[in-house]
Amino acid sequence: MIFLKARLYIMLGFIICALPAAVLAEERVKIQADWRLDGREMTFPRELRQVNASDSLFNRQHAYIYQELFSEGFFGGSVDSVSIRENSGRVTFFASRGCRHRIETFDIHLTGEPDDQKASILNDFSPFITSGSYFSGSRIESEINRMIRHWENEGYMLVRVVVEEPQPDINECIVDVRLNIDTGPQIRVDGFILPELQRNNPDYIKTASGVRKGMLVTPNLLRDAQLNLDNTGLFEDVEQPQIAFNDGEYLLYFGIEEARTNMFDALIGYVPRPQDGNTIVGTGQLMLRNALFDGSTINIRFERLQELVTRLDLSYDMSWIAGLPIGAGAHFNFIQQDSTYQVRNFGLNGRYSLSASTEIIGSLRIEAASANRITGQPIRELDSNALFAGLGVEYRRTDSRRNPTSGLHGRVLVETGVKRITDDRIGDFTDKRRVSQQEITGFLRGYINPFRRHIIAPSMHGYIMISDIFTEVDLNRFGGAHSFRGYREDQFQSSRMLWGDVEYRYLLDRFSHAFVFGAFGYYERPRLVFEFENSLKINEWLYSWGIGFQYNTPIGTMQFTYAISADDDLANGKVHFGITSGF
């Protein structure tokens, strides 16, 4: 028994030592391969750069060389010789190209279509490849892809292309190319297939897709349907619709995953004061969908911006009214500026979708300001009312509404109106009681995905108010977590403002990312009508930077931002923490 164990140990040791030796021996017979084409040095792909010296056929290397030659039209090319130098560990293939073949005929032949329709189908397509062009496999492939895209855009979504084996004439250096194409039927929408929905009306979802029965199915139709459904905000995930064939009908299958219909959003900010202490600010938003009607939204937003400054926003919006790409809504906005004044805005808005990505926007709003007269307190606002009408455009085409990785989103709104100052104190400062005003607001944000999980998201924001005189309510407020991060909420008031920021995001999962950002901008605050000193006019450059994350959890999406302005040191930044939860 002892001798048996000893023998087993000896055998095991021999195997352990022999395996690396065998591997090394195998490595020693592998030699490097390269090839020369008409004297010019070429290289094989990585997987073909080593060959076994005992293999005298070298089939894989020969096949690669001939594939390269034939794909560029050198049908008379050949491998002339192979040189094996075992002492230097190299093998070299010597090849020659011969003449490059030109295309004599490029024939497109339709199959599976009635003869009376073939001519009209072919007349709609003009090939780039003509007689006399050099043969190129990549050029043929590009032309085939262009054909497929062309006929898909005409509603032939089942195009099949078969390339017959080229027939080269080695002596004349010409080749005939023939493509057999079966376009299939022109497909129109006969119906829809939706997964079982728990929170939304299937009829409304079909309407919101923008697809109707009888429409011609094209790649653009499928992409627009996906974008329309994603823009509703009702879904966690929207896939491009698929074509299904059932009982002689072509149906569109919508791959959608419902999100929780309603949403609550809370944001709390910790803002250090310039002196001692700190300020706690916060925002709460409640959004109710499909309220009263399918596709409608109630939005309630309350903000405590600074000490004794509050804002309330109420809105009700509807989309796809009467099955048309039309939306409308009403909104009410209220701002209480400590005990100094109040501002009330009531407005109506309308939208018309030119396409899945572009909307025309119209607005009409009434603005009223009421100033409190407190003895000894400087005047900051005057009693007034104004009527504004506006027109604009919004463009959104991103790959995801919730956490985009590519695409563009922008909006521009131009408003014009007349402001009437009803406060009798205006006579102390100017004789103008009726003022024409124009207002332009806009933003643009892009999403660039240079590498997997890495997103660059630059943005630009602008505002211009044109007016002969200004009161505080005419100025645009910005700063804080929802605009220029790193500064206090609504810290700045401007008649002209332009700023941008760049976020670098690292994707943690489909809905989560960490980010760093930098922001830079400029604003002007004009002298107000009741301010006699022109020194109160401000022109200032701003910048800030910070870090943060957005993380998806079972109870909602958490957001955290730590932002530092030009006036702060590293330990004295603005902190904002929030959570968005659906229910």
VOGU-3710 file (C-alpha; in Angstrom, 3 decimals, decimal comma):
1> miflkarlyi> 0,000/0,000/0,000  2,850/2,336/0,878  4,568/1,573/-2,467  1,288/2,208/-4,326  0,910/5,637/-2,702  4,519/6,493/-3,491  4,006/5,458/-7,117  0,880/7,623/-7,352  2,746/10,634/-5,938  5,564/10,129/-8,459
11> mlgfiicalp> 3,081/9,952/-11,359  1,229/13,051/-10,137  4,515/14,958/-9,892  5,467/13,873/-13,385  2,110/15,100/-14,761  2,408/18,443/-12,971  5,908/18,967/-14,374  5,099/17,585/-17,821  2,088/19,806/-18,488  4,030/23,124/-18,545
21> aavlaeervk> 6,723/21,444/-20,624  4,113/20,300/-23,125  2,620/23,763/-23,270  6,038/25,312/-23,822  6,795/22,773/-26,519  3,504/23,632/-28,218  4,393/27,321/-28,017  7,780/26,624/-29,590  6,205/25,234/-32,761  4,092/28,368/-33,197
31> iqadwrldgr> 5,782/30,821/-35,575  4,868/34,340/-36,670  3,105/34,890/-40,001  2,982/37,905/-42,277  2,389/38,510/-45,951  3,596/40,720/-48,765  1,447/42,058/-51,558  3,430/43,014/-54,649  6,400/43,635/-52,368  4,443/45,730/-49,822
41> emtfprelrq> 4,448/44,408/-46,266  1,004/43,512/-44,889  -0,219/42,121/-41,567  -2,734/39,471/-40,640  -5,413/39,975/-37,992  -4,277/39,047/-34,484  -5,905/35,610/-34,577  -3,977/34,673/-37,770  -0,539/35,985/-36,861  0,631/32,667/-35,424
51> vnasdslfnr> 0,759/29,412/-37,403  1,805/25,870/-36,636  5,033/25,037/-38,464  3,822/21,469/-39,026  0,828/22,766/-40,996  2,003/23,002/-44,588  -1,379/24,124/-46,002  -2,013/27,265/-43,929  -5,676/27,240/-45,034  -6,867/30,096/-42,819
61> qhayiyqelf> -4,118/32,451/-43,979  -4,687/31,595/-47,642  -8,445/32,162/-47,289  -7,870/35,542/-45,670  -5,530/36,738/-48,437  -7,908/35,702/-51,213  -10,828/37,309/-49,385  -8,908/40,587/-49,167  -7,961/40,481/-52,836  -11,411/39,542/-54,146
71> segffggsvd> -13,203/42,092/-51,929  -11,277/44,873/-53,725  -11,868/43,466/-57,195  -8,526/41,704/-57,752  -10,086/38,468/-58,987  -6,872/37,449/-60,756  -4,826/37,824/-57,590  -3,007/34,830/-56,167  -0,643/33,568/-53,476  2,546/32,862/-55,422
81> svsirensgr> 4,760/31,319/-52,774  5,254/30,699/-49,062  8,602/31,117/-47,321  9,120/29,252/-44,026  12,135/30,227/-41,897  12,033/28,067/-38,788  15,343/29,377/-37,501  13,908/32,908/-37,269  10,422/31,700/-36,398  8,652/33,379/-39,330
91> vtffasrgcr> 6,546/32,389/-42,319  5,871/34,856/-45,151  3,194/34,609/-47,838  3,967/36,323/-51,149  0,894/37,448/-53,145  0,220/39,463/-56,290  -2,916/41,396/-57,186  -3,120/41,332/-60,917  -5,519/43,804/-62,540  -8,409/45,380/-60,673
101> hrietfdihl> -11,751/44,521/-62,238  -14,286/47,106/-63,297  -18,028/46,489/-63,168  -19,383/45,777/-66,632  -23,048/45,438/-65,605  -24,751/46,148/-62,282  -28,093/44,395/-62,570  -30,902/44,792/-60,008  -33,525/42,098/-60,482  -36,824/42,177/-58,565
111> tgepddqkas> -38,357/38,868/-57,583  -41,716/38,105/-56,022  -43,452/41,194/-57,465  -45,986/41,394/-60,331  -44,351/42,446/-63,595  -46,510/45,570/-63,896  -45,212/46,851/-60,519  -41,516/46,092/-60,975  -40,822/49,059/-63,243  -42,369/51,615/-60,870
121> ilndfspfit> -40,551/50,159/-57,865  -37,187/50,187/-59,642  -37,665/53,675/-61,096  -37,815/55,100/-57,567  -34,240/53,979/-56,834  -31,108/55,284/-58,552  -27,976/53,212/-57,854  -24,685/54,970/-57,191  -22,729/52,126/-58,769  -22,570/52,375/-62,569
131> sgsyfsgsri> -20,840/50,571/-65,380  -17,110/51,266/-65,323  -16,839/51,603/-61,525  -14,146/49,573/-59,815  -15,494/46,540/-57,974  -15,400/46,864/-54,166  -17,071/44,559/-51,675  -17,551/47,363/-49,167  -19,074/49,564/-51,882  -21,491/46,780/-52,877
141> eseinrmirh> -22,440/46,304/-49,215  -22,999/50,036/-48,775  -25,212/50,102/-51,880  -27,247/47,143/-50,580  -27,791/48,926/-47,253  -28,889/52,043/-49,141  -31,366/49,966/-51,156  -32,812/48,416/-48,010  -33,206/51,832/-46,357  -34,817/53,238/-49,502
151> wenegymlvr> -37,457/50,542/-49,807  -38,082/50,419/-46,061  -38,866/54,140/-46,219  -41,382/53,257/-48,957  -43,108/50,788/-46,617  -41,390/47,591/-47,779  -40,164/46,480/-44,358  -39,377/42,870/-45,344  -36,737/43,524/-48,028  -34,378/40,649/-48,796
161> vvveepqpdi> -31,290/40,971/-51,000  -29,339/38,020/-52,455  -26,036/38,663/-54,250  -25,253/36,207/-56,985  -21,658/35,056/-57,246  -19,764/37,623/-59,358  -18,762/36,496/-62,844  -15,310/37,964/-63,559  -13,592/37,986/-66,928  -9,929/37,591/-65,999
171> necivdvrln> -8,641/38,530/-69,451  -10,738/41,695/-69,865  -10,610/42,634/-66,130  -14,385/43,142/-65,970  -17,051/41,603/-63,757  -20,832/41,364/-63,816  -22,776/41,927/-60,577  -26,375/40,818/-60,135  -28,624/41,438/-57,125  -31,861/39,525/-56,633
181> idtgpqirvd> -34,219/41,598/-54,469  -37,509/40,581/-52,938  -39,100/43,734/-51,501  -41,994/41,851/-49,961  -45,393/43,510/-49,571  -45,902/47,167/-48,749  -46,995/47,015/-45,106  -49,767/49,096/-43,577  -50,915/49,025/-39,963  -53,911/46,732/-39,490
191> gfilpelqrn> -53,987/46,775/-35,686  -52,076/46,868/-32,406  -50,885/44,490/-29,715  -50,255/45,873/-26,217  -49,160/44,094/-23,049  -51,670/44,035/-20,212  -51,818/47,540/-18,714  -52,650/48,227/-15,069  -52,480/52,030/-14,853  -53,316/53,377/-18,304
201> npdyiktasg> -56,133/53,164/-20,799  -54,960/51,083/-23,808  -57,008/53,254/-26,181  -55,182/56,371/-24,996  -51,792/54,668/-25,390  -52,639/53,785/-28,996  -53,646/57,402/-29,585  -50,527/58,804/-27,899  -48,286/56,627/-30,091  -49,342/58,735/-33,076
211> vrkgmlvtpn> -49,940/55,607/-35,173  -53,290/55,022/-36,843  -54,688/52,099/-38,768  -53,856/52,240/-42,460  -50,602/54,124/-41,974  -47,615/52,985/-44,017  -45,080/51,233/-41,766  -41,621/52,811/-42,117  -38,567/53,084/-39,830  -39,508/56,721/-39,140
221> llrdaqlnld> -43,026/55,688/-38,086  -41,625/53,122/-35,643  -39,073/55,561/-34,195  -41,668/58,320/-33,830  -44,083/55,937/-32,102  -41,371/55,006/-29,600  -40,526/58,671/-28,971  -44,190/59,681/-28,617  -44,792/57,022/-25,977  -41,582/57,854/-24,121
231> ntglfedveq> -42,525/61,546/-24,067  -45,755/60,758/-22,210  -43,662/59,985/-19,122  -45,956/57,049/-18,357  -43,402/54,305/-18,929  -40,179/53,063/-17,389  -39,080/51,612/-20,710  -40,342/51,906/-24,281  -38,998/49,664/-27,022  -39,321/50,323/-30,726
241> pqiafndgey> -42,562/48,696/-31,947  -42,217/45,332/-33,658  -44,145/44,095/-36,702  -46,235/40,975/-36,084  -48,141/38,995/-38,745  -51,335/37,252/-37,665  -54,230/35,899/-39,767  -53,248/37,950/-42,792  -52,894/41,205/-40,812  -49,836/43,244/-39,911
251> llyfgieear> -49,954/44,342/-36,282  -47,648/46,602/-34,289  -46,517/45,235/-30,952  -45,670/47,907/-28,345  -43,036/46,671/-25,884  -43,720/48,975/-22,931  -43,147/48,778/-19,188  -45,496/50,939/-17,145  -44,161/53,372/-14,570  -46,041/54,465/-11,494
261> tnmfdaligy> -48,509/57,003/-12,743  -48,275/59,644/-10,018  -45,177/61,249/-8,568  -44,041/63,060/-5,439  -40,808/65,025/-5,481  -39,175/66,533/-2,393  -35,928/68,533/-2,341  -34,248/69,959/0,759  -31,298/72,336/0,617  -28,759/73,397/3,236
271> vprpqdgnti> -27,409/76,838/2,350  -24,712/78,422/4,572  -25,201/82,128/5,153  -22,432/84,580/4,241  -22,085/85,312/7,950  -22,922/82,743/10,635  -25,660/80,146/10,621  -27,450/78,565/7,732  -30,735/78,496/5,858  -32,890/75,478/5,080
281> vgtgqlmlrn> -34,787/75,706/1,800  -37,065/73,191/0,193  -39,303/72,248/-2,696  -42,245/69,874/-2,764  -44,001/68,756/-5,941  -47,024/66,525/-6,426  -47,961/65,305/-9,903  -51,184/63,379/-10,592  -51,649/61,793/-14,014  -54,806/60,751/-15,821
291> alfdgstini> -56,750/63,031/-13,496  -60,305/63,560/-14,797  -59,254/62,599/-18,362  -56,767/60,182/-19,908  -53,491/61,946/-20,653  -54,126/64,824/-18,269  -51,742/66,004/-15,543  -52,244/67,997/-12,356  -49,062/69,595/-11,032  -48,755/71,207/-7,600
301> rferlqelvt> -45,420/72,705/-6,623  -44,545/74,578/-3,423  -41,167/76,205/-2,806  -39,591/77,921/0,153  -36,840/79,738/-1,674  -35,369/81,955/1,036  -36,451/83,123/4,432  -40,004/84,535/4,184  -40,087/83,953/0,396  -42,491/81,317/-0,937
311> rldlsydmsw> -43,796/80,251/-4,331  -46,803/78,183/-5,330  -47,364/76,757/-8,823  -50,552/75,015/-9,932  -51,151/73,652/-13,429  -53,481/71,367/-15,338  -52,531/70,039/-18,773  -54,065/67,707/-21,329  -52,446/65,937/-24,297  -53,822/64,398/-27,502
321> iaglpigaga> -57,143/66,177/-27,211  -59,822/64,473/-29,353  -57,165/62,103/-30,654  -55,239/64,959/-32,315  -51,607/65,999/-31,630  -52,897/68,990/-29,673  -52,341/69,860/-26,016  -53,699/72,626/-23,801  -53,472/73,673/-20,192  -53,890/76,350/-17,551
331> hfnfiqqdst> -51,546/77,423/-14,796  -51,478/79,678/-11,742  -48,324/81,010/-10,126  -48,067/82,905/-6,832  -44,970/84,478/-5,217  -44,931/86,072/-1,770  -41,826/88,244/-1,375  -41,651/88,475/2,465  -43,978/91,311/3,469  -43,039/93,550/0,529
341> yqvrnfglng> -45,199/92,424/-2,384  -47,081/89,599/-4,048  -47,043/88,481/-7,695  -49,842/86,453/-9,306  -49,734/84,889/-12,761  -52,617/83,170/-14,480  -52,089/81,724/-17,928  -53,284/79,460/-20,700  -51,057/77,481/-23,007  -51,459/75,383/-26,115
351> ryslsastei> -49,235/72,959/-28,025  -49,309/71,453/-31,478  -46,973/68,583/-32,379  -45,374/68,998/-35,785  -43,646/65,651/-35,258  -42,746/63,271/-32,456  -39,822/65,533/-31,522  -41,058/69,077/-32,292  -43,893/71,103/-30,750  -45,142/74,602/-31,450
361> igslrieaas> -46,009/76,368/-28,182  -48,448/79,223/-27,624  -49,071/81,069/-24,369  -51,326/83,782/-22,954  -50,877/85,052/-19,398  -52,018/87,806/-17,073  -49,622/89,088/-14,431  -50,584/91,206/-11,414  -48,323/92,652/-8,716  -49,506/94,104/-5,396
371> anritgqpir> -47,038/96,108/-3,314  -47,417/96,603/0,431  -46,852/100,171/1,585  -44,748/100,086/4,727  -43,558/103,408/6,110  -39,803/103,757/6,146  -39,185/100,678/3,966  -37,565/101,164/0,538  -39,864/100,615/-2,430  -39,184/97,324/-4,237
381> eldsnalfag> -42,336/96,988/-6,311  -45,331/98,977/-7,589  -48,926/97,935/-8,138  -49,264/96,831/-11,766  -50,854/94,386/-14,155  -49,689/93,036/-17,505  -50,914/90,933/-20,394  -48,468/88,774/-22,387  -48,824/86,530/-25,436  -46,087/84,214/-26,603
391> lgveyrrtds> -45,036/81,774/-29,294  -42,236/79,255/-29,213  -40,928/75,844/-30,166  -39,709/72,857/-28,166  -37,542/70,060/-29,544  -36,844/66,809/-27,728  -35,216/63,742/-29,242  -33,352/61,711/-26,656  -32,959/57,986/-26,194  -34,564/58,138/-22,727
401> rrnptsglhg> -36,609/60,710/-20,896  -35,499/59,606/-17,441  -31,739/59,148/-17,875  -30,685/60,161/-21,421  -27,395/59,044/-22,926  -27,740/60,675/-26,343  -29,891/63,260/-28,060  -30,929/66,880/-27,764  -33,555/68,863/-25,856  -34,206/72,565/-26,378
411> rvlvetgvkr> -36,916/75,188/-25,993  -37,352/78,829/-27,034  -40,308/81,053/-26,076  -40,786/84,670/-27,232  -43,414/86,752/-25,386  -44,610/90,283/-25,931  -46,968/92,285/-23,794  -48,050/95,532/-22,227  -47,598/96,420/-18,571  -49,826/99,017/-16,869
421> itddrigdft> -48,570/100,561/-13,628  -51,560/101,505/-11,451  -49,578/102,628/-8,394  -49,966/106,405/-7,793  -46,359/106,541/-6,544  -45,065/106,043/-10,087  -45,379/109,819/-10,651  -42,457/110,389/-8,281  -40,140/108,511/-10,650  -41,469/108,684/-14,224
431> dkrrvsqqei> -44,467/109,742/-16,222  -44,679/106,356/-17,969  -47,606/104,251/-16,804  -47,940/102,006/-19,843  -44,845/100,069/-20,917  -44,299/97,681/-23,836  -42,189/94,662/-22,880  -40,670/91,697/-24,730  -39,289/88,595/-23,109  -37,192/85,759/-24,597
441> tgflrgyinp> -36,312/82,590/-22,697  -34,496/79,553/-24,000  -32,356/76,572/-23,143  -30,546/73,792/-24,968  -29,086/70,581/-23,550  -27,277/67,835/-25,403  -26,202/64,341/-24,418  -23,059/62,769/-25,866  -21,981/59,184/-25,232  -18,270/58,914/-26,220
451> frrhiiapsm> -17,659/55,677/-24,300  -19,762/53,033/-22,618  -21,191/54,358/-19,317  -19,666/57,813/-19,902  -21,971/60,738/-20,725  -21,143/64,381/-21,403  -24,156/66,678/-20,978  -23,541/70,347/-21,886  -26,297/72,956/-21,641  -26,964/76,646/-22,339
461> hgyimisdif> -29,604/78,885/-20,727  -30,571/82,418/-21,713  -33,048/85,170/-20,857  -33,660/88,693/-22,182  -36,248/91,245/-21,002  -36,616/94,348/-23,173  -38,346/97,264/-21,447  -37,995/101,028/-21,011  -38,337/100,788/-17,229  -38,043/97,918/-14,766
471> tevdlnrfgg> -39,521/96,959/-11,434  -38,403/93,930/-9,442  -41,157/91,676/-10,744  -39,886/92,161/-14,322  -36,554/90,531/-13,506  -35,788/86,883/-14,057  -34,776/85,044/-10,894  -32,146/82,331/-11,036  -29,686/80,472/-8,848  -30,051/77,323/-6,774
481> ahsfrgyred> -30,560/73,596/-7,262  -32,867/73,937/-10,283  -30,763/76,480/-12,185  -27,278/77,876/-11,442  -26,058/75,432/-8,812  -23,663/76,599/-6,124  -25,626/79,768/-5,313  -28,619/80,438/-3,066  -32,134/79,840/-4,369  -33,165/82,739/-6,621
491> qfqssrmlwg> -30,108/84,671/-5,449  -29,888/86,734/-8,637  -32,343/88,932/-10,533  -31,573/89,815/-14,132  -32,894/91,450/-17,270  -30,209/89,691/-19,334  -28,678/86,369/-18,489  -26,617/83,740/-20,298  -24,980/80,782/-18,603  -24,008/77,237/-19,350
501> dveyrylldr> -22,779/74,174/-17,582  -21,209/70,848/-18,473  -21,913/67,633/-16,621  -19,752/64,567/-16,869  -21,819/61,552/-15,873  -20,836/57,989/-15,124  -23,738/55,563/-15,483  -24,239/53,261/-12,512  -27,244/51,504/-14,027  -30,073/52,282/-16,439
511> fshafvfgaf> -31,567/54,986/-14,174  -28,601/55,998/-11,995  -25,449/58,025/-12,454  -22,772/59,951/-10,569  -21,605/63,301/-11,921  -19,275/66,247/-11,653  -20,165/69,611/-13,167  -18,862/73,065/-13,865  -20,963/76,161/-14,628  -20,070/79,597/-15,986
521> gyyerprlvf> -22,249/82,560/-16,843  -22,990/86,270/-16,983  -25,982/88,394/-15,954  -27,096/92,035/-15,860  -29,387/93,612/-13,298  -30,660/97,009/-14,491  -31,413/100,006/-12,334  -35,053/99,849/-11,242  -37,339/102,793/-11,897  -37,446/103,862/-8,244
531> efenslkine> -33,664/103,527/-7,736  -31,989/106,897/-8,305  -28,395/105,728/-8,089  -27,072/104,109/-11,261  -24,505/102,261/-9,133  -27,256/99,744/-8,334  -26,960/98,442/-11,900  -24,989/95,167/-11,798  -22,939/93,303/-14,405  -21,371/90,159/-12,987
541> wlyswgigfq> -19,655/86,957/-14,070  -20,427/83,779/-12,122  -18,982/80,305/-11,918  -19,419/77,206/-9,787  -18,617/73,509/-9,689  -19,664/70,458/-7,754  -20,386/66,741/-7,548  -23,455/64,614/-7,001  -25,399/61,534/-7,912  -28,816/60,285/-8,964
551> yntpigtmqf> -29,542/56,792/-7,655  -32,552/54,583/-8,232  -33,919/52,787/-5,146  -37,053/50,704/-4,483  -38,754/53,744/-2,930  -37,753/56,219/-5,630  -34,853/58,097/-7,199  -32,541/59,876/-4,760  -30,590/62,972/-5,783  -27,641/64,578/-4,013
561> tyaisadddl> -25,615/67,629/-5,024  -22,719/69,406/-3,332  -22,034/72,667/-5,191  -19,450/75,389/-4,583  -19,646/78,907/-5,976  -16,901/81,459/-6,577  -17,678/82,967/-3,155  -17,362/79,686/-1,212  -14,464/77,653/0,063  -14,391/73,883/-0,307
571> angkvhfgit> -16,034/73,201/3,075  -18,808/75,766/2,682  -20,760/74,504/-0,338  -24,512/74,245/-0,908  -26,011/70,838/-0,157  -29,228/69,597/-1,745  -30,833/66,222/-1,157  -34,056/65,028/-2,741  -36,139/62,025/-3,620  -38,607/61,455/-6,443
581> sgf> -41,073/58,681/-5,720  -43,876/57,280/-7,842  -47,147/55,894/-6,514
//
